[in-house]
């Protein structure tokens, strides 16, 4: 479910909240998808997410959030996951990495989180939860970019680099959330 509401009770003016990439409005703010597709795993627990479609080709998923006023501050929560299966018969094949970036103009990017493949044979995920960088203050447009890479995947039913993997055990859990507080508007009057 997508939520985009003024949130005075939470002290934020703009909220974008995504619990599942299969939501019909999940791609509302996506402006670029390169080598990225939605996966819905056919095996238990049937998770869904954006992932790398083809091996050895850089993948990018870019969002642009236009704001009604200049940003004072903001927070982001984003689910990232990667795998290093090393051709395991039981787990699968391939390894993947993912990183999260932000920008105020779509040109100059700031790294928020780099998540390389797990060092050992594993699948690992995390929720990046932090304030947006102070360099974004004053912007009226927030750009977020997810960069992923995958090598050695032999199946097309899953990806080893994943963004916004839903938690099927918690259907109300959030996989992606951005919250922004606006700067106070400038008064219309001019003092003499």
ZAMIVEX-411152 format. One line per field, with one value per residue: residue number from 1; y, x, z of N, C-alpha, C in turn; residue in one letter. Coordinates in Angstrom, 2 decimals, padded with zeros to 5 digits. Layout:
<atoms>
n	c(NUM, ...)
n.y	c(Y, ...)
n.x	c(X, ...)
n.z	c(Z, ...)
ca.y	c(Y, ...)
ca.x	c(X, ...)
ca.z	c(Z, ...)
c.y	c(Y, ...)
c.x	c(X, ...)
c.z	c(Z, ...)
res	c(a, ...)
</atoms>
This chain:
<atoms>
n	c(1, 2, 3, 4, 5, 6, 7, 8, 9, 10, 11, 12, 13, 14, 15, 16, 17, 18, 19, 20, 21, 22, 23, 24, 25, 26, 27, 28, 29, 30, 31, 32, 33, 34, 35, 36, 37, 38, 39, 40, 41, 42, 43, 44, 45, 46, 47, 48, 49, 50, 51, 52, 53, 54, 55, 56, 57, 58, 59, 60, 61, 62, 63, 64, 65, 66, 67, 68, 69, 70, 71, 72, 73, 74, 75, 76, 77, 78, 79, 80, 81, 82, 83, 84, 85, 86, 87, 88, 89, 90, 91, 92, 93, 94, 95, 96, 97, 98, 99, 100, 101, 102, 103, 104, 105, 106, 107, 108, 109, 110, 111, 112, 113, 114, 115, 116, 117, 118, 119, 120, 121, 122, 123, 124, 125, 126, 127, 128, 129, 130, 131, 132, 133, 134, 135, 136, 137, 138, 139, 140, 141, 142, 143, 144, 145, 146, 147, 148, 149, 150, 151, 152, 153, 154, 155, 156, 157, 158, 159, 160, 161, 162, 163, 164, 165, 166, 167, 168, 169, 170, 171, 172, 173, 174, 175, 176, 177, 178, 179, 180, 181, 182, 183, 184, 185, 186, 187, 188, 189, 190, 191, 192)
n.y	c(-001.17, 002.23, 005.29, 008.67, 011.46, 014.59, 015.02, 016.15, 015.38, 013.61, 015.32, 015.74, 016.90, 015.70, 012.40, 009.35, 006.09, 002.74, -000.56, -002.78, -003.77, -004.56, -003.02, -001.05, 001.65, 001.84, 002.62, 005.31, 007.54, 006.78, 007.43, 006.32, 003.14, 000.78, -002.23, -003.46, -005.20, -006.21, -008.76, -011.64, -014.03, -017.50, -019.40, -020.30, -017.65, -016.30, -013.64, -010.23, -007.82, -005.21, -006.08, -007.10, -007.69, -008.89, -010.53, -009.04, -006.48, -003.16, -002.09, 000.23, 002.10, 004.82, 007.36, 010.29, 012.77, 015.31, 018.28, 020.36, 022.62, 024.08, 021.78, 021.20, 019.17, 015.55, 012.02, 008.63, 005.29, 002.25, -000.88, -003.11, -005.76, -008.47, -011.19, -013.99, -016.66, -018.41, -020.47, -022.45, -025.46, -025.79, -023.18, -021.50, -019.57, -017.22, -013.80, -010.66, -007.06, -003.90, -000.43, 002.73, 005.97, 009.59, 012.79, 016.30, 017.29, 015.36, 014.96, 015.37, 013.11, 011.65, 009.21, 007.05, 004.45, 001.64, -001.66, -004.36, -007.70, -010.34, -011.54, -014.25, -017.41, -016.65, -015.08, -011.82, -009.09, -005.67, -002.83, 000.33, 003.08, 006.37, 009.91, 012.17, 013.56, 016.70, 018.28, 018.27, 020.07, 022.75, 022.03, 021.45, 019.12, 015.74, 013.28, 009.86, 007.08, 003.71, 001.46, -001.50, -004.66, -007.81, -011.07, -014.26, -015.40, -018.02, -018.61, -017.32, -016.71, -015.31, -012.60, -011.70, -009.28, -006.96, -004.64, -003.10, -005.45, -007.23, -008.13, -010.96, -012.09, -009.97, -008.19, -005.51, -004.23, -001.86, -001.34, 000.68, 004.07, 007.50, 010.63, 014.03, 017.23, 020.48, 023.73, 026.66, 028.79, 031.89, 034.98, 036.96, 039.71, 042.84, 044.49, 047.90)
n.x	c(000.83, 000.50, 001.32, 000.80, 000.83, 000.05, 001.64, 001.28, 001.02, 003.12, 005.18, 006.14, 005.98, 005.72, 005.23, 006.24, 005.42, 006.05, 004.96, 005.05, 006.36, 004.61, 002.39, 000.00, 000.68, 003.35, 005.46, 005.27, 007.03, 009.30, 011.81, 013.70, 014.66, 017.03, 018.08, 016.59, 014.01, 010.78, 010.64, 008.87, 009.05, 008.56, 008.77, 008.53, 009.15, 007.64, 008.48, 008.56, 010.26, 012.42, 014.91, 018.08, 018.05, 019.70, 022.87, 026.11, 025.68, 025.43, 022.88, 020.23, 017.96, 016.02, 014.56, 012.52, 011.47, 009.33, 008.96, 006.69, 007.59, 010.71, 013.08, 013.64, 014.57, 014.95, 014.09, 015.01, 014.09, 015.08, 014.94, 017.53, 019.20, 021.48, 023.31, 025.57, 025.98, 027.77, 027.51, 025.96, 024.27, 022.04, 021.19, 021.26, 022.61, 025.22, 026.24, 025.58, 025.53, 024.60, 023.84, 022.93, 021.99, 021.76, 020.54, 020.28, 019.89, 020.07, 022.46, 024.82, 025.83, 025.35, 026.67, 024.74, 024.58, 026.63, 026.45, 028.08, 028.50, 027.76, 030.44, 030.80, 029.34, 026.14, 022.91, 021.91, 020.30, 019.35, 017.94, 018.32, 018.35, 018.10, 018.86, 018.32, 021.05, 022.47, 023.22, 021.16, 019.31, 017.12, 016.50, 014.05, 013.48, 014.00, 016.24, 016.65, 018.75, 019.18, 021.73, 022.74, 024.43, 025.03, 026.40, 026.91, 024.31, 022.11, 019.47, 016.18, 014.26, 014.77, 016.69, 020.04, 020.68, 018.79, 016.09, 013.82, 012.63, 009.88, 008.45, 007.03, 006.05, 005.18, 002.75, 002.21, 004.53, 007.11, 008.88, 010.11, 010.56, 010.19, 010.54, 009.79, 010.45, 009.33, 010.82, 009.94, 007.47, 008.19, 007.14, 004.48, 004.45, 006.26, 008.44, 008.60)
n.z	c(000.00, -000.77, 000.70, 000.78, 002.26, 003.94, 007.01, 009.75, 012.39, 012.69, 012.38, 009.82, 006.45, 003.99, 002.98, 001.67, 001.45, 001.13, 001.01, -000.59, -003.69, -005.64, -005.48, -007.21, -007.58, -007.05, -008.69, -009.14, -008.75, -010.08, -012.41, -013.99, -015.11, -015.41, -016.52, -014.52, -012.86, -011.57, -009.24, -008.27, -006.16, -006.73, -004.78, -001.28, 001.00, -000.95, -001.65, -002.89, -004.94, -006.33, -008.61, -010.10, -013.52, -015.56, -015.63, -015.02, -016.04, -015.21, -012.98, -012.52, -010.59, -010.45, -008.56, -008.40, -006.32, -006.30, -004.43, -002.58, -001.29, -000.16, 001.18, 004.59, 006.33, 006.39, 006.39, 005.67, 005.03, 003.87, 002.32, 001.69, 000.02, -000.45, -001.97, -001.71, -003.16, -004.28, -006.20, -004.90, -004.53, -002.92, -002.19, -004.46, -007.17, -007.88, -007.09, -005.50, -005.32, -003.83, -003.75, -002.30, -003.20, -003.10, -004.31, -005.10, -007.57, -009.53, -010.77, -009.21, -006.94, -003.71, -001.66, 000.25, 001.33, 000.98, 000.05, -000.17, -001.67, 000.64, 002.67, 003.23, 002.23, 001.80, 002.33, 002.80, 004.40, 005.01, 006.66, 005.67, 007.60, 008.22, 008.61, 005.89, 004.01, 005.08, 003.00, 001.20, 002.08, 001.42, -001.15, -003.73, -004.83, -004.49, -005.33, -005.58, -005.95, -006.76, -007.07, -008.55, -008.86, -010.40, -010.61, -012.09, -011.77, -012.45, -012.69, -013.40, -011.60, -009.33, -007.87, -007.01, -005.99, -004.32, -003.93, -001.78, -000.74, 000.26, 003.42, 003.94, 006.23, 007.69, 006.69, 006.93, 007.15, 006.29, 003.31, 002.02, 002.70, 002.77, 004.31, 004.68, 005.99, 005.55, 004.93, 006.79, 005.36, 003.63, 004.94, 003.48, 003.79, 003.86, 005.95, 007.01)
ca.y	c(000.00, 003.48, 006.37, 009.94, 012.34, 015.54, 014.28, 017.10, 014.67, 013.01, 016.41, 015.72, 017.49, 014.79, 011.01, 008.31, 004.86, 001.60, -001.85, -003.86, -003.27, -004.94, -002.00, -000.44, 002.99, 001.76, 003.23, 006.69, 008.49, 006.22, 008.11, 005.53, 001.74, 000.19, -003.61, -003.71, -005.63, -006.70, -010.21, -012.22, -015.39, -018.53, -020.30, -019.73, -017.06, -015.57, -012.22, -009.41, -006.76, -004.84, -006.74, -007.07, -008.61, -009.65, -010.53, -008.28, -005.19, -002.32, -001.84, 001.47, 002.45, 006.21, 008.02, 011.74, 013.22, 016.77, 018.78, 021.60, 023.71, 023.69, 020.81, 021.53, 017.92, 014.37, 010.68, 007.56, 003.88, 001.50, -002.27, -003.54, -007.16, -009.03, -012.61, -014.59, -018.08, -019.18, -021.67, -023.44, -026.24, -025.60, -021.80, -020.89, -019.21, -015.81, -012.86, -009.34, -005.91, -002.83, 000.81, 003.72, 007.30, 010.68, 013.99, 017.36, 017.73, 014.23, 014.95, 015.23, 012.07, 011.42, 007.81, 006.83, 003.13, 000.66, -002.97, -005.34, -009.08, -010.90, -012.15, -015.71, -017.97, -016.17, -014.05, -010.86, -007.90, -004.67, -001.63, 001.56, 004.03, 007.49, 011.23, 012.56, 014.45, 018.13, 018.90, 018.35, 021.16, 023.81, 021.50, 021.21, 017.84, 014.74, 012.18, 008.67, 006.10, 002.40, 000.85, -002.92, -005.49, -009.26, -011.96, -015.70, -015.91, -018.95, -018.73, -016.04, -016.62, -014.46, -011.78, -011.71, -007.90, -006.69, -003.40, -003.11, -006.81, -007.19, -009.14, -011.63, -012.37, -008.74, -007.52, -004.07, -003.71, -000.92, -001.68, 001.94, 005.17, 008.78, 011.65, 015.34, 018.41, 021.67, 024.98, 027.56, 029.71, 033.28, 035.79, 037.78, 041.15, 043.43, 045.49, 049.21)
ca.x	c(000.00, 001.23, 000.77, 001.41, -000.07, 000.64, 001.74, 001.61, 001.14, 004.45, 006.12, 006.65, 005.04, 005.58, 005.59, 006.02, 005.58, 005.78, 005.07, 005.19, 006.61, 003.49, 001.35, -000.18, 001.27, 004.71, 006.42, 004.83, 008.14, 010.45, 012.05, 014.64, 014.91, 017.99, 018.40, 015.87, 012.62, 010.14, 010.64, 007.94, 009.59, 007.53, 008.99, 008.24, 007.87, 007.09, 008.79, 008.62, 011.26, 013.11, 016.21, 018.86, 017.48, 020.72, 024.22, 027.24, 025.25, 025.02, 021.45, 019.90, 016.56, 016.09, 013.33, 012.56, 010.36, 009.16, 008.41, 005.91, 008.41, 012.09, 013.27, 014.43, 015.23, 014.21, 014.55, 014.77, 014.21, 015.08, 015.37, 018.55, 019.61, 022.44, 023.62, 026.79, 025.64, 028.93, 027.03, 025.45, 023.15, 020.88, 020.72, 021.15, 023.89, 025.49, 026.43, 025.09, 025.79, 023.63, 024.17, 021.85, 022.54, 020.78, 020.99, 019.27, 019.77, 020.17, 023.79, 025.82, 025.27, 025.93, 026.49, 024.10, 024.95, 027.20, 026.20, 028.71, 028.04, 028.24, 031.77, 030.67, 028.18, 025.00, 021.97, 021.84, 019.52, 019.34, 017.15, 019.07, 017.45, 018.92, 018.46, 018.89, 022.19, 022.17, 023.47, 019.90, 018.48, 016.83, 016.09, 012.62, 013.39, 014.92, 016.52, 017.25, 019.15, 019.63, 022.64, 022.89, 025.20, 024.90, 027.19, 026.76, 022.94, 021.74, 018.02, 015.50, 013.17, 015.19, 017.87, 020.97, 020.72, 017.36, 015.67, 012.42, 012.12, 008.82, 008.51, 005.72, 005.59, 004.60, 002.18, 002.11, 005.89, 007.51, 010.11, 010.71, 009.85, 010.91, 009.76, 010.42, 009.94, 009.58, 011.20, 008.80, 007.33, 008.56, 005.93, 004.16, 004.58, 007.60, 008.45, 009.12)
ca.z	c(000.00, -000.90, 001.50, 000.46, 002.99, 004.87, 008.27, 010.80, 013.67, 012.73, 012.15, 008.45, 005.50, 002.86, 003.29, 000.68, 002.20, 000.25, 001.68, -001.55, -005.05, -006.51, -005.37, -008.53, -007.65, -006.53, -009.60, -009.40, -008.77, -010.79, -013.68, -014.78, -014.75, -016.32, -016.13, -013.27, -013.00, -010.35, -009.04, -007.30, -006.06, -006.70, -003.66, 000.03, 001.38, -002.09, -001.53, -004.09, -004.84, -007.54, -008.65, -011.34, -014.51, -016.28, -015.08, -015.53, -016.60, -014.08, -012.87, -011.82, -010.36, -010.02, -008.13, -008.21, -005.50, -006.31, -003.17, -002.72, -000.76, 000.10, 002.25, 005.77, 006.74, 005.98, 006.79, 004.70, 005.42, 002.61, 002.44, 000.74, 000.26, -001.39, -001.74, -002.23, -003.13, -004.74, -006.91, -003.96, -005.04, -002.05, -002.12, -005.76, -007.76, -008.11, -005.99, -005.87, -004.46, -003.97, -003.05, -002.28, -003.41, -003.16, -005.00, -005.20, -008.96, -010.45, -011.36, -008.15, -006.08, -002.38, -001.25, 001.55, 001.85, 000.07, 000.61, -001.06, -001.43, 001.91, 002.55, 003.26, 001.54, 002.59, 001.88, 003.90, 004.13, 006.05, 006.43, 005.87, 008.27, 008.63, 008.12, 004.61, 004.24, 005.21, 001.69, 000.46, 002.62, 000.47, -002.45, -003.95, -005.53, -003.96, -006.24, -004.96, -006.96, -006.30, -008.05, -008.24, -009.78, -010.17, -011.45, -011.86, -011.59, -013.52, -012.75, -013.60, -010.62, -008.22, -008.10, -005.87, -005.49, -004.16, -003.29, -001.30, -000.53, 001.28, 004.48, 003.86, 007.58, 008.22, 005.53, 007.16, 007.26, 005.26, 002.61, 001.59, 003.34, 002.80, 005.03, 004.51, 006.68, 004.74, 005.58, 006.99, 004.22, 003.86, 005.06, 002.32, 004.08, 003.92, 007.00, 006.59)
c.y	c(001.24, 004.53, 007.63, 011.01, 013.44, 014.88, 015.19, 016.42, 014.04, 014.05, 016.34, 016.26, 016.59, 013.41, 010.15, 007.01, 003.70, 000.30, -002.99, -003.28, -003.64, -003.98, -001.28, 000.95, 003.00, 002.50, 004.68, 007.65, 007.95, 006.93, 007.34, 004.12, 001.17, -001.18, -003.98, -004.21, -006.05, -008.22, -010.55, -013.69, -016.43, -019.49, -019.57, -018.84, -016.15, -014.06, -011.54, -008.28, -006.34, -005.49, -006.61, -008.12, -009.49, -009.47, -009.53, -007.00, -004.34, -002.03, -000.56, 001.62, 003.85, 006.76, 009.53, 012.15, 014.74, 017.20, 020.09, 022.82, 023.19, 022.77, 021.40, 020.31, 016.75, 013.10, 009.71, 006.22, 003.09, 000.10, -002.65, -004.99, -007.60, -010.47, -012.95, -016.10, -018.97, -020.52, -022.79, -024.17, -025.98, -024.18, -021.16, -020.58, -017.70, -015.03, -011.48, -008.29, -004.82, -001.61, 001.80, 005.11, 008.34, 011.89, 015.04, 017.82, 016.59, 014.12, 014.66, 014.30, 011.92, 009.97, 007.75, 005.51, 002.26, -000.71, -004.02, -006.74, -009.55, -011.64, -013.68, -016.13, -017.60, -015.31, -013.10, -009.64, -006.93, -003.57, -000.45, 002.58, 005.18, 008.80, 011.42, 013.55, 015.92, 018.87, 019.03, 019.47, 022.26, 023.32, 021.40, 019.91, 016.89, 013.61, 011.06, 007.69, 004.84, 001.84, -000.59, -003.59, -006.95, -010.00, -013.40, -016.22, -016.83, -019.10, -017.34, -015.85, -015.75, -013.61, -011.80, -010.30, -007.42, -005.37, -003.50, -004.52, -006.75, -008.33, -009.80, -012.00, -011.17, -007.94, -006.02, -003.43, -002.82, -001.38, -000.43, 003.08, 006.40, 009.82, 012.96, 016.39, 019.62, 022.82, 025.82, 028.50, 031.12, 034.11, 036.68, 039.27, 041.58, 044.51, 046.77, 049.73)
c.x	c(000.87, 000.54, 001.52, 000.50, 000.70, 000.61, 002.13, 001.78, 002.52, 005.54, 006.79, 005.56, 004.77, 006.03, 005.27, 006.38, 005.16, 005.98, 005.32, 005.37, 005.50, 002.32, 001.22, 000.46, 002.73, 005.73, 006.10, 006.00, 009.39, 010.59, 013.04, 014.72, 015.84, 018.39, 017.78, 014.48, 012.09, 010.18, 009.56, 008.31, 008.49, 007.66, 008.74, 009.38, 007.26, 007.27, 008.81, 009.62, 011.69, 014.48, 016.86, 018.30, 018.55, 022.08, 025.13, 026.87, 024.82, 023.51, 021.22, 018.39, 016.58, 014.70, 013.57, 011.29, 010.28, 008.47, 007.68, 006.69, 009.82, 012.19, 014.12, 015.25, 014.38, 014.84, 014.24, 014.94, 014.11, 015.65, 016.33, 018.93, 020.56, 022.76, 024.99, 026.57, 026.78, 028.53, 026.63, 024.26, 021.89, 020.32, 020.49, 022.53, 024.00, 025.78, 026.06, 025.44, 024.78, 024.13, 023.03, 022.48, 021.42, 021.41, 019.89, 019.07, 019.85, 021.51, 024.87, 025.24, 026.07, 025.64, 025.86, 024.55, 025.49, 027.07, 026.79, 028.16, 028.55, 029.55, 031.70, 029.46, 026.93, 024.08, 021.82, 021.04, 019.62, 018.36, 018.05, 018.10, 018.29, 018.31, 019.04, 020.01, 021.79, 022.42, 022.19, 018.99, 018.34, 016.38, 014.56, 012.41, 014.44, 015.02, 017.14, 017.58, 019.67, 020.49, 022.90, 023.76, 025.01, 025.81, 026.84, 025.35, 022.61, 020.23, 017.40, 014.35, 013.52, 016.37, 018.73, 021.26, 019.27, 017.11, 014.18, 011.84, 011.07, 009.00, 007.15, 005.18, 004.94, 004.02, 002.04, 003.49, 006.24, 008.82, 010.84, 009.87, 010.74, 009.98, 010.51, 009.68, 010.32, 010.09, 009.93, 008.70, 007.75, 007.28, 005.74, 004.41, 006.05, 007.55, 009.09, 010.12)
c.z	c(000.00, -000.05, 001.15, 001.05, 003.70, 006.25, 009.42, 012.14, 013.82, 012.49, 010.78, 007.53, 004.29, 003.29, 002.07, 001.36, 001.32, 001.02, 000.71, -002.95, -006.02, -006.40, -006.72, -008.67, -007.18, -007.40, -009.93, -009.56, -009.47, -012.14, -014.56, -014.20, -015.83, -015.78, -014.78, -013.61, -011.64, -010.35, -008.02, -007.21, -005.93, -005.52, -002.34, 000.48, 000.31, -001.96, -002.90, -003.86, -006.23, -007.50, -010.02, -012.29, -015.17, -015.62, -015.79, -016.28, -015.42, -014.13, -012.07, -011.74, -009.75, -009.73, -008.11, -007.48, -005.55, -005.01, -003.40, -002.24, -000.53, 001.30, 003.38, 006.19, 006.28, 006.51, 005.68, 005.39, 004.12, 002.84, 001.32, 001.04, -000.84, -001.02, -002.30, -002.12, -003.61, -005.35, -005.98, -004.56, -004.22, -002.12, -003.47, -006.31, -007.87, -006.86, -006.47, -004.84, -004.78, -003.21, -003.24, -002.30, -003.39, -003.83, -004.93, -006.63, -009.98, -011.14, -010.33, -007.08, -004.78, -002.00, 000.14, 002.16, 000.72, 000.74, -000.34, -000.81, -000.07, 001.70, 002.48, 002.45, 002.33, 001.75, 003.05, 003.47, 005.29, 005.67, 006.71, 006.43, 008.81, 008.13, 006.72, 004.85, 004.27, 003.90, 000.85, 000.96, 001.58, -000.89, -002.52, -004.73, -004.95, -004.97, -005.41, -006.07, -006.28, -007.42, -007.62, -009.29, -009.40, -011.13, -011.10, -011.59, -012.76, -013.66, -012.92, -012.60, -009.42, -008.67, -006.85, -005.35, -005.48, -003.44, -002.97, -001.21, 000.57, 002.28, 004.54, 005.23, 008.24, 007.06, 005.71, 007.30, 006.08, 004.63, 002.13, 002.13, 003.27, 003.40, 004.96, 005.33, 005.84, 005.60, 005.77, 005.81, 004.61, 003.94, 003.82, 002.56, 004.10, 004.97, 006.50, 007.60)
res	c(x, x, x, x, x, x, x, x, x, x, x, x, x, x, x, x, x, x, x, x, x, x, x, x, x, x, x, x, x, x, x, x, x, x, x, x, x, x, x, x, x, x, x, x, x, x, x, x, x, x, x, x, x, x, x, x, x, x, x, x, x, x, x, x, x, x, x, x, x, x, x, x, x, x, x, x, x, x, x, x, x, x, x, x, x, x, x, x, x, x, x, x, x, x, x, x, x, x, x, x, x, x, x, x, x, x, x, x, x, x, x, x, x, x, x, x, x, x, x, x, x, x, x, x, x, x, x, x, x, x, x, x, x, x, x, x, x, x, x, x, x, x, x, x, x, x, x, x, x, x, x, x, x, x, x, x, x, x, x, x, x, x, x, x, x, x, x, x, x, x, x, x, x, x, x, x, x, x, x, x, x, x, x, x, x, x, x, x, x, x, x, x)
</atoms>
